[in-house]
Amino acid sequence: MASTEHPRSKVVDEPASLGLSLIADPENPTADVVFVHGFNGNPERTWLHKGDANSQSSASSRDYTDERPRKIQKAFDPFKASRDRTSRDRKAVYWPRDLLPQSLPHARVLTYGYDASLGHRLGPSHSQKTVYDFAKDFLLELEAVRRCQPKRPLVFMAHSLGGIVVKEMLRQSYGYLDHQPELRALSESTSGIIFFGTPHGGADPRSLLKTIAENVAWAIGVTFNKQVVETLLPSSERLRQLRDEFGPMARARGWIVHCFQEDHGITALNGRKVVEDVSSCLGDASLELTQHIADDHMEYQKVVAAIDRVFADHKSPCVPARTALNNAERQAYINSLRFDQIDARHASIKSAHSKTCKWLLKKSEYLDWLTPERQVEHNGFLWIKGKAGSGKSTMLKYILSHANKTMPGTPIISFFFNARGYALEKSTIGMYRSLLWQLFEHVPELQSGLDVLPRPSLSATGEFDGEWQLETLIGIFQNAVSAIGERGLICFIDALDECHEDDVRRMVACFENLGQEATESGLQVRICFSSRQYPHITVDRCIELVLEGQEGHQQDLANYLHSELKIGKSQRCEKIKEELLRRTNGIFLWLVLVVRILQKEFDRGRVHALQTRLEEIPPGLDELFRDILTRDTRNADDLLVCLQWILFAKRPLKREELYFAILAGTEPQHLGPWDATEVTPTVMDRFILDCSKGLTALTRTKNQTVQFIHESVRDYLLKGNGLAHIRQDLVANFSGSSHERLKLCCQNYLAIRIPELGLTDAPTPADVEGAEQQPDNESDDVGEIPFRDNEDNKMSAVTSHQDSKQLRERLCLRYPFLDYAVNHVFNHAEAALVTGISQGVFIDQFDLAAWTSRNNVLQKFKTRRYSSSVTLLYIFAEKDLPALICQELGRVPDMDLRGERYICPLRAAIAHKNEAAIQAFLKPADRKRDARISTSSTGSQDEQHSESVSVLLQGKAELFSSARKWSVFLWASRTTSWPQEKSWYTVKRSHCAMLLP
């Protein structure tokens, strides 16, 4: 009997809140089942639900009736009010005691409790332990209670955070090899783990949970364990470590893993789940079985089946195959991988000069990389390194092109990072999306790897518009590469230095593992990286080739020089070329720019000045950029504004946009409609080239934008203190002052009188007759948040859908910068305000009516238009501008209850999932005032005002007008008549707070 094994091994009616409790202890037990609760739960409440105990206890029928579960089948709601056990419904059913012993009569059942509550009233939290600490305590206590039978099969039932605790405990146990074998025995005897809504990939995107928890807890007078909350965030190092280590550990031990996931989202989260499917599973179909569990206690049968599966063959790692996606669902996922700029950087790189790059194809390092017999020496890795501007990207594009021509039967995929591009162009998420899209296009058979994903919710047009998570992409990519088979795979990735270093390090580690596994499995997987030499990332087995110093690279420079610098063949000219080649220092970009400068001198007939001009040119790239930007002092303001736009625009600008953006900053008096017969694209190109001193170029993409000719230009300006040589007075806060300047450019352009909008230029109402309806994938009904269709005005100038479309197109054509100015003037104000530049005058003097008229005409869908009474606070909420929200809340007298689509600003922020804006609304205006009010309240006052807290968090009612003197939470708790203690439990039960898993 268990009573002889451990002092606490005595069956109890109610489990202790801390430590292990024995719930069922049959004669000669053959297995142990341990229940571990989650965040803000406890060993009893988490696994308890109301129901008929007698009917539930019928093992033969298992006819579970109509009572809703207290917690486990609502397995993803961590906020449950504590209840008075003395008044508990006698029909409540406690899974560990009332159900499991009937399903597994020979299993010993235990629960484990730890202090993972949200917080504690009146005083510091009882515990500030970390997940590591909880797991360590769990390990030691569980080992003690199993000491007499350490090899007895062990199964864990873990809810929410409890799953993280179990994984960490098993990780610690697995780490005991030659010492303390009794602790190692726990992982060795484990048969399986059943997870209920465990956030393996984290929850709470962008830390909204943390902000809510801090503000709720502070307003009501409690403290909470930040260590535990932070563990649940996707950025948590502990979660990342467990994700990396748990899979191999589980596979090595043959554990059976079953992940139960939420069946439905919740209204207050706009239909999202508390823990999304991609996070509540391990992402490895070969290891786990995922299954949705509904809000119905009859679903307990699924749990029984999962337990039966564990004990049927706990040594077998096989997982039953899940139902495959259909073709439409797979294609929807594949289409969503692609993005507009997926090959923009590759297209913008100039092809190699006809007399360059060929030497690499005969280089021993390159040939070894392609030789299968040598793969064990380098695991398929070739890393090309070089200084900024040395020609790495051109080289990679060349060998990519050569591989496509000479290896038609091998799937070849590539990605070129672009720090000057859109977010996906410079992130590993964008990289994995691109690589997967190419891989599925090359090898359609690999598309079955998408079947590990849940069935997508598709729009009427068959599109999937969900957000891809990095962990999901990595898992699918790894599985696809592992299944590549005899085809092999070649992958080229350029400019790793143009992505965030931490992300690149993780990506390189992932590819290193893929290379090693491919080599061990006999797969021909080859990976070619290119990057600068800093930062250095160590790879155990890799062929490394540095361009500078390579004889072939030096010959490339010479070939380019003699081909492109057309200054004759005199002895003087030949000496100039020799001197120029000597000074290149292996930097191709430096040579290209200097050739351009000298060719210009020669074309002007100044042959005699070539040597002098060459001697004036500095040797390094940074020095050359400085010379280019400062030598010609004409139109210095044009240069500055041009650089500011390219550096700090919210998106890359098209040629026409940049032309008028610069004019708006330097010569606003000349702004007006674009006359394309006078200002042709050629004129614009010359103007931009002159403003940028030749350091910009158009991208070679379908939608051409203006960017720097090389990332080293940006580096020189922002990292190399290059700005100090242009405007010393702006260096201290160049980012803030630049955004302020760009905001003024937008304002100047918005001030243009637009005759097409009417003589009075009056605001265009939100409802335009004949306007297009909302697209299918953007529902008007976000959760249960109501929106109000504006009916106050009609725009007389537009009477049909066709007229509206024609007006919009005409305005965009005649006023190319209008769309950017309308959509981003507030973004630049926000960015300037964050750096400390006040926007008070801007807000006071801003012509909201004129802005609204322009915005509404440009909006394609009528539901995105504003009424004539829209307020700035509402607009800031929709556009997710927290700094401006905080400033505006200090200026306006109330919370701004108006009649826009989502009625009031906070609702708009919630509907658009703007976490930063929501955080701004939740911040206390004056915590000292809150504290005085809270601590001086009488007992009767403490029994008041709580319903608004729940109303606010659930997002189901108007946000009442109120002076912004208290925090939103405290204000809400003081505006109704419920007791404050009940207010706390209302907050804990509220759906917004259910972000905590």
N, C-alpha and C positions, 0 to 999 in steps of 0.2 A: 504494500500500500504506500501511497505517496506520503502518508503521515510520518513514515520513518525516514524520509529522505531529507526533509528540510523543516526548520522550525515553523515556517508559515504554511506548510503543505497540509492544510486542513480545509475541507470544503466549507465555503461560506455562502450565506444567502445573498449578501450584497457585497460586491467587490470593493476593496479599498481603493481610494483615489490615487494612491501612489504605490508603485511596486507591483509584484506579482500576487495574484489571488487565484486560488484553486476553486473552480466552479463545478466541475464534475470529475469524479475519480473512481472509475469502475475497477473491478477486480482484474488484475493482470492486464493493464492497458497495453495496447500494441502501438499506440501513436500518441503524440502530443500535438494539440492544436492551440495556438496562442493568438488571442485577439489583441490588437494594438490600436488604440483610438488615434484620432487626428487632432488638428489644431482646434483649440477651445473645446475639446470634447473631454470625456472621462470614461473609465472602463465600464460604467453602467449606461449612461445616457446615450452614448454613441450607438450602442447595439440594442436599444430598447424601442419597441413600438407598441402602440395600443392595438389590442386585438383580443380575441377570445382564446385564452390560454388553453382551454380544454380542446377546442376544435383544432387549434394549432398543434397540439401535442399528439394528435393522432398520426402515428407513423405510417399506418397502413394506407390511409386515404390521402394525406397531405392536401386536404381540401381547405386551402387558406382562403378565408372569407373576405368580407368587404371592408374591413377596417384599414385605414391608411397607416403606414408605418410611422413610428415615432421618429426614427432617424435613418436607419441603414438604407432603406430603399429611397429615401430622399438623401442619398448618401453624400451629397455634395453641398449640404447646407451646414456649415460649421457653427453657425450662431443659433444655439438653442437655449432657451431660458432654463435655468435650473429650477427644479420642481421640488415641492415638499413631499418627501417620500411617504410621510404618514398619510397624505391624502391622495396617494397615487391610485389610479384606476386599477382595480384588482385584475382586470382583463389584460393588462399590459403584458406583452410577451418579450422575454429577454432571450435573445438568440443563443448565447453561450449555454444557458441553463435549460431553456424550454424546447429548443429545436435541435441543436447540434447533437446532444446525446442520443436522440432518437435516430438521427441520420447516421451517426457513427457511434454505436453503443460501446465500442471497445476503445474509444479515444479518451484520453485525459484532456480536459478543457481548462485553459488558464486565461486570465486577462492580465494585461500590463498597463499600469497608469504612470503618467509623468506630468509635470506641471507645464502644460502648453496652453494655459488659458490666455485669453486676450489681455486681461489685466486684472488689477486688484484695486479696490477702492481704498482711499484714505491711506496713503503711504506708498512706499516703494514696492515694486513687484516682488513677490515671494521668491522668484527665481529669475536669474539672468543666464541660465545654462544654455549652452549651444546644443545643436543636434548631436555633435560629437559626444558631448557629456551625457546626454540622454541615452545614446547608443551604448556607451561604455558601461553605464549603470545597468542597463538592460542585459548586456552580455554577461556581466559578473553574476547577477542575480539568477538569470536563467541557467547558467552553468551550475550554480549551486543546487538548484532545485532538481536538476537532472543528473546529478553526480553519480547516483547509484545505477542509472540506466542511460549512459551518455550516447549510446548508439540507437536509441529508440527513434524511429522516424518522426520528423518534426515538420509541421506545416504552420505558416503564419497567415492570419487574416488581418490585413492592414488597411486602415482607412486614412486617406489624405496624408497629412504630415507623418502619420504612423508608418506609411510605406517608406518614407525617406529614413526614418529612424531604423526600421528593419534592415534596409539596404546598407546603411552605415554600420550597423551592428555586425552584419554578415561580412562586410568588408574587413572590419577589425578582426573578426574571428579567423577569416581566411588568411590573414597576415601572420598568424602564429604558426610557424613551420616546425622548427626543431625544438623550440622552447614552449612551455606551457601547452602541451598537446590537448589538455582538457578543454581549453578555450577554442582551439582549432576544431575540436570534435563537433561543436555546434554547427558550423558550416558544412562539415562532412556528413552529418546526419540529417540535414535539411532535405526534405523531399520536394517542397514547392512553396510558392508564395502566391497568395490571392490578393490583388490590390483593388481597392475601391476608390476611384477618383484620385489617385496619387499623382501629384504634379511632377512627373519625372523630368519634364522640360521646363518646369517653373510655371508660375501664374503671375497675374498682376503686371501686365505690360506697362512699361514706363513708370512703375512705382506709384500708380494711383492708389493701390491698396494702402501703401505705407502712409501716404498723406492723409487718407481718410481715417486710418486707425489712429494716427497721432492726434488729429483734430478732434475726433469723437472722444477718444480717451481723455484728452486734456480738458475738453469742455465739461465733461461729466465728472471729472475728478478721479481718474484712474490712471495707472501706469501699465504699460504692456512690455512684453519681452521683445525688444527690437532684434535680438539675435535670431529668434525663431522666425519672425516676419521676414527678415532679410534672406533667410535660407530659402524661402519660397519664391523669391524673385528669379526670373530667367537668367539674370546676370550673376547669380550666386556661384561662387567658385566651388562650394561643396556639391551643388547639383551637377556642375560640369564634371567634377572628379568622379562622382558616382556614375554618371552616364558613361564615362569612358571605361570604367573598371567593372561595372556590374555585369554587362553583357558577356565578356570573356569569362568572368568568374562563374556565372550561371551556366554557361555552355560547358565549361570544364567539369563542373560538378553534376551536370545533367538535371538541374532543377526544372520543375514544371512551373511555368509562370502564366498566370491568368490575370488579365487586366479588365476590370469592369469599368465602363465609362458611362457618363450621363447620356440618357436617351433624348432629352430635350434641353434647349436653352431656357433662359428665364427672361421674363418681360423687362425687368428693370435694367438688364444688360443688353437691351435691344436684340433679344433672341439669342445672344451668345451664351455659351456654357461657362460655368464657373471655372472649370478646367477643360480647355478645348481638347478634342480628340488627339490632336498631334502632340499634346503635352501629357495626356494621361495614359500614354502607352510608351513602350521602349523603342518603337520604330523598327523592330526587327522581327519580321514575320516568321523567321526560322526558329525563333526562340520563344515567342509568346503567342497566346491566343487572346484576342481582344473581343469584348462582347458588351453590348449596351444593356443597361439595366434600367427598367422603367420605374415610374413612381407608383409602384404597386407591390404589395408584400407577397403576392403570388410569385414574384420573381425570385423568391428564395429557392425555388426549385433549380434555377440556374446556378446558384451558389452550391447547392448540393451536388449537382452534376460536375461542377468544377472540382469539388473536393474528391468526388469519386474518381475523377480522371487522374488527380494527383496520386491517389493511393492505388489505382489500377496498375500503374507502371511508373513509379516515381523515378526510376532510373532512365526512362526513355525521354530524350529531349525532343521527340517528334511532336509537332503541333498539327492538329487537324487543319486542313486547308480551308481558308475562308472563301466565301462566295466571291467569284471574280467580278470585276466591274464590266459593264457592257461597253461596246465600242464608243458610244456617244459619251459616256462618262470618262473613259480614258482620253478621248480626244479633247474633251473640255479641259481636263487637267493639262494636257500637252500644250494646247493653245494658250493657256494662262501662263505658261513658262516664258513665252516670248514677250519681248517688250520693244518699244519703238527704236531704241538706240542699241539694239543687241549687237550690231556689227559696225557701229558708227566709228569707233576708234580704228579698227582695222581698215575701213574704207578711207580714212583721212590720212593714213601713213603713205607717203610717196613710195612708189615701187622703187626697187633698187636700180641704181644706174646700170646700164647694160654691161659695163666693164667692172662691176664690183660683186662681191659676195660669193663668187663661184669657188673660191679657194676653200671655203669651209666644207664643201661636199667631199673633198679629198683629204681633209684633216683626219688624223688618226683618232682623235677624240670622238669625232662625229661617226666615223666608221665603226668604232667599238660600241658606240651607243646603239647602232642598228644591228650589230651582230648578236644573234640569239645565244651563242655559246659564251659570250662575255657578260650576259645579263646578270649572272650571279655576282659579278664584281661590282656592279653599280645599281642593281635593282631597277634598271630602266630609266635612271635619272641622268639628264644632261642639263647643266645650269650655265647659261651664258651671262657673264657679268661684264660691266664696264662703267666708265664714268658717265655723268650726265651728258647727253648729246653725242655720245660716241657712235651711235648708229645701231644700237641693240634692237630696237623695234623694226627697223628696216631689214636687219639681218633675219630676224625671226619671221617676218612676213615673207621673205625670200625662200627660206627653207620650208615654210608651210606650203607655199605655192609649189615648190619642187616636189614635196611629198604627195600632194594631191595629184600631180601629173604622173608620178612614177609608181605610186602604190594604190591603184584603183580599187583593189579588193579589201583594203584595210580601212576601217572607220577612222577618220581623222577629225578631231574637234579642236577648237581653239577659243581663247578669250584674251582680249587686249584691255587691260585696265586703263582707265582714263580719268585722271584726277581733275581734269578740266570739264568733265561732262556731268551728266545727271547722276543722281544718287546710285542707281543700279549699275552704272558704268564703273564705279569705283568701290564696289562692295563685293564681298564674297557671296552674298545672296544673289546678286546679279550674275556673278561668275557661274555658280552652280546651276542657276536657271538656264543660262545660255548653253552650258555644256550638256545638260540633260536634254534640252530641246534638240540640239544637234545629234545627240546620241540616239534619241528615239526616231529621228528622221532617217539616220543612216541604218539603224538596225531595228525595224519595227517589232521584231520578236521580243525585244527588251521591254516593250511597253507594258507587259504583264507585271513588271515590277511595281507598277502603280497600284496594283490590287491590294497592297498593304494599307492604302489610304481608305478612309471612310467614304461612303457614297456621297458625291458632291451634290449640293443643292444648286440646281441649274436654273438660269433665267429662261424666259419664254423663247429666247433665241439660242438656247443651248450653251450658254456661256457660264463659266465658273469665275466668280469675281472675289473669291476669298483671298486671304493673304498667305503667302508661303512663309513658313518658318525655317530658319537655317538648319535646325536639327533634322527636320523632315527631309530637306533637300540633300543633306549629307548622307542620310541613311539610304535614300533611294539611289543616289549616285554610287555609293559603295556597292550596293547590291547589283546594280546594273553592270559595273565594271567587273565584278566577280563572275557574272554570267556571260561575259563577252565571248568565251570559248576560243575556238581555233582562229577566229577572225583576227584577234589581236586588237590593239588600240594604240593610237598615237595622239597625245594631247599636248598642245602648245599653249603656254600661258605667259603673256608679256607684261612687263612693267609692274612687278610685284611691289615695288617701292611706291607706287601710286595708290596703294590701298592702306588702310589702317594697319599698323605693324602687328598689333595683337591678333587681329583677324587673319593676317597673312601667316603668322607663326602657327596658328591652329590649322589653317588650310594646308600648309606644308607638312605638318605632322600627319594629317589625314592622308595626303598623297604618299607620304613615306610608308605608311602602313599598307596602303594599296599596292605600292611597288613591291614591298617585301612579300605580301601574300601572293601576288601574281607570280613572282619568281619561284616561290615555294610550290605553287600549283602548276607551274609550267606554262603560264599564260604570257603572251608577248605583249606586255603593256609598257609603253615608253612615254615618258613625261619630259618635256623640255620647258624650262623656266628661263626667263631673262629678267634682270634687275640690275640696279646699281650695286656697288660692293658694300654699301652701308644702308640699312643695318644688316649685319651678318647673321645668318641663320644656319646652324649646323645641321647637316644631314650625314648620317653614318656612311652610306655608300652612294657616291655621286660623282659623275665626271664633271669637272669644273673647267670652264674655258673663259679666260679674261681677254677681251678684245685688244686692249692696249698692249703693245709689245709683240703682237702676232705679226709675223712677216706678211701674211696675206692681207691683214687689215691695213698695214702701212702702204701696201701696194694699191689697195682700194682708194686710199686718200690721194695717192699720186695719179692714179687713172682718172679720178674725178677732176682733179686740178687741171691736168693737161687737156681734158676734154671740154671743161666749162669756162675756164679763164682764157678768153680769146684776146690776147694782147700782142700777138705777133711772136716771132721766133728770134728776135735779136738777142745778142749776148746779154744785154741788160735785162731783158724780159726773162730770159732763162734763169738768171741769177735771182730775180725777184721770186720766181716760182720755187727755186731751191730753198730760198730763205723762208718763204711762206710754208712750205712743206715741213721744214725743220721746226717751225713754231707751232704746228697744229697740236702737238702733244696727244695725238690720238683722238682728238675731238672733232668729229665730222661736222657738227653743227657750227663750230667756230670757223671751219674752213668754208662752209657754204656761205656764211654771212660775210666773211672777208672777201671772198671771190666776188660777191655782189657789190661790195663797196669799191673794190679796185676796178671792176668792169665799168662801173659808173664813171669813175675818174677817166678811164681810157676812152670811153665813148664821148666824153666831153672834150677830147683832144688834148688832155693834160698828161701825155705820155711821160714827160719829164718829171712829173710830180708823183709818179707811182711809188718810187722808192721812199720818198719822204712820207707819203701817206701810210705806207706799210709800217714804217718805223713808229708812226704815231699810234698805230693800232695796238692795244694792250694784248698780252698773251693769253689770259684766261677768259672763260665765258663771262663770269661776273664783271670783270673789268671791261670786256667788250660791250656788254649790255649798258654799263654805265656810260661808256663813250658814246654809244648810239643815242641814248636818251638825253644826254646833256650837251652834246656838241652843238646841236642846232637848238637855239633858245627861242625860235619863232613859235608862236601859238602854244606857249607853255600850258595855258589853261586847257586848251583842247587835248593836249597829251594827258594831263592829270585826269580829266573827266573820262576820257577814253579808257585809261587804265582802271579807274574806279569801277566803271561799268563792267569791264571784263572780269575783274577780280570779285566783285560783290553783287552782281546781278543775281536775282533769285532763280533764274534759269538762263542758259545761253541765249543770246539775242541774235536774231536774224539780221542780215545786212541792213534792211530798211529800218528795222527797229533801232539798231545802234546809231545809224545816221541821225535820226531825229532825236534820239536820247541825248546825244552829244550836243546837238543844237539847243535842246531844251535847257542844258546846263550852261552854255556859253553865249548863245545868241537867241534868247527866247523871243525877241521882237520879230524874228524872221520866221517864226512858226506859223503854220497854216496847212491847208490841205496839200497833199503831195501832187505836184504836177510832174507826172512821169515823162512827159515830153522834154522837160527841161532838166530835171534831175534823174538821169538814167542810172541803171545799175552800175555802169562803168564809172560815172561821176562819183557815185557813192563809194565804190571800191577805192578810187584814188583818194577821196577825202579820208576814209578810214585808214588807209595805208599811211597817209601823211600824218594823221593824228597820232598813230601808234608808232611812228618812226620805223615802219616795216616789220614790227614784231608781232603782227597778227596775220591771220589767214583764214579763209573760208574753209569749213570742213567739206569733205567730199562725200556728203550724204544727201539723201533725198530732200530733207529739210535743212538746208545749209545754215549754219550759224558761224559766228565769228569767235575764234579762240586764239590764244597765244600760239606762236609757231612751235613752241616746245614747253614742257612743264618746267624746265630750268628758268624760264623767264619769270614765272610765278614765284618760284623758289627765290630768285634774286630779289624780287620786290618785297616779299613778305618775310623771308628768313634771312636774306643776306643784307638787310638794312639798305637796300637799294633806294627805298623811298626817301631816305634822308638826303639823298643827292638831288631829289626833285623838289620836295617841299619839307624842309626841316621842321616847320611849325606843326605839321600834321602827324609826325611820327608817334607822339605820345598816345594818341587815340585815333589811329588812322582808320580802323574798322568803323568806329562810331561816327567819326566825322564824314567818312565816305557814305555811309548809309544815310546820314543827314543830307548830304549833297544830292544823293540819288532820289531821296524823297522830294526835295525841292524841284528836281528835274521833272518828276511825275506831276507835281502840283502845277508847274508851268505848262505842261502839255495839257493837263485837264482844264486849264483856264482858256484854252482855245475856244472861240465861239464856233459852234457847229450849226450852220443854218439848217441842216437836215432835221434837227430836233425841234425846229420851230423858232419863231422870232423871239419868244420869251425864254426859250431854253428851259422850260419848266420841267419839273421832275416827271419822268415817265412812270406811270403807275405799274404795279406788279402784274396785274392781269391785262395781258395784251390779247385782244380778241383774235382768235385764230392761231395763237401761239401753240407750239408743240407741247404735248403732254410729257410727263416725267418718263424717263426711260424705264424699261422693265426691271432692270437690275438696280434701280434706286427707288425703293419703295417710299411712298409718302408716309406710310404708317410705320414708324420706327418704334418697336415695342408697343407700348400703349400711350406714347406721347402724342397728344393731339396736335394737329396743325390747322391753322385758320386760313381759308382761302379768301384773299383780299377782294372785295367787291366795291371798294369806294370810288374807283375811277376807271375810265377806259381811255386808252390813247387814241385820239381821233385820227392821228396821222397814219395809223396802221389799222387796216380793216380786214386783213386776211393773213393766213399763214404765209402765203407767198410774199406779200408786202413786207411782213416782218423779216423774213429771211433775206430779201433783197436789200432792205435797209441795213441790216447787220453786215452783210457782205460789202455794201458800198462804203460804210463807215470804216471797216477794217482795211479796205483798199486805199481810201483817201487819207486815212489817219493811221498809219502802220503801227505807231507806238501807243495807240489808245488802249488796246487790250491790256498790255503790260502795265501801263500807268494806272488803270482802274483796278486791276487785280492785285497790284503789289505796292501801291503807295503806303498802305498801312503796314505791310511787312517791313518796309525800310524804316518807318517810324518806330516800330517795335524794336528793331535791331539797334537803332540809335539810342532809344530809351534804356535798353538793357545795359549799355555802356555808360550811362549816366547823363546823357543829353536830354534835358527836359523837353517834353512835347506839349506842355501846357498851352503855349501860344498857338501851336499848330492845331490843337483840338478846338480851342476857342474860335479860331478864325476859319476853320475848315468849311468849305461850301458843300455841305452834305447833300443839299438838293440837286446841285449840278452833278455831283458824283453819282447819286442815285439814278438820275436820268440816263447817264452814260452806261452805268452798270446794267440797267434793265434792258436797254437796247441790245447789248452784247450777249445777254444770257439767252441761250437757245430754248431753255425750258422755263415755262412760266412759274413753276413752283420755286425757282431759284431767284425770282425777282422780289424786290422789296416794295412796300407801300410808301406813300409820300410821308408817312409819319415815323418811318423807321429811325431808330436811334443808334448812335455810335456804339453803345454798350452791346446791343444785340449783334451788330456787325462784327465787333471784336470777338464775341463768343463764337460765332459761326466760323470765323477765320482762325480761331485758336491763337489769340494774341494775349497771353497772360499779363505781361507788363502793362499794356495799355488798359486792360480790364481793371487792374489794381489802381491805376491812375484815375480812371473814369469813375470807379466806385467812390473815390475820395472827393469827386467833383459833383456828382449827381446826388439829388436828395433822397432817392429811393432805389429799390431794386429793379426799377424799369419794367413794369408790367404793361406790355403793349400788345398789338394785334398782328404780329408777323406769323409766319408759317408755324413756328413752334411756340408762339404766344409770348414767351419771355426768354431772356438771354441764357439762363442756366439750362433751360430745356433744350435750347439750340445747341449748346455745348455737349450735352448728353447725347442728343440725337446724332451729332456728327462724330461722336466718340473722341472729342477733343479733350484728352486727359489734362493737358496743361491748363486749359481754360477752366476746367472743373476745379482743379487745384486752386486756381486764383480765386474762384468764388468761395471756396471752403476755407481760405485763410482767414484767421481772426484779424479784424481791423485794429484792435487794441487789446492785447492779452492781459495787460495790467488791469484794465477796466473790467474785463471778464472775471478776473480773479477776485477783484473787490466785490463784485456782485455775487459771485458764486459763494464765497466764504462768509459773507455777511447775511446770507439768506436764513430766515427762520425755518423752523420745522414745517410750518404750514406752507411756506413758499416753496420748500423743497418738494412738496407733494403736488406741484403744479407743472403744467406746461411740458408736454412731451410728444403729443401726437404729431406736431409739426416736424419733429426730428424724423420720424418714420416717413411722413409725407414727403419731406425733402429728399431723403435717401432713396425712396422708392420712385421718385420722379413722377408722381401722379396728380399733382395739383399745382395751382398757381403759386408763384413765389411772392409772398405778401410784401407790399411796400413797407419799408422800414428804414429808419436812419441807420447808417452803417456804423454803429457804435460798438456792437458786440460781434463776436464770431457768428457765422451763419448757424452753426450747431447750437450755440448757447442761445442765440436769438430765437431759433426755432423752438427750443425747449422751454422758452419763457412766454410763448404766445398762445398756448392752449391750456387745457385744464387737467391733464393726466398727471399722476404723481411722478416725481423725478425718477424714483427707483424703477417704476414701470417704463419710464422713458429709456432707461439704460437697456432694459430687455427688449424694448421696441427697436432700439438701434441694433442690438445684436441679431434680431430676427430679420431686419430689413434686407431686401434683396441687393441693394447696392453694396452693403457690407459683405454679401456673399462672395465678393471677389476673393475673400480669404478662403483657400481650399482646406 
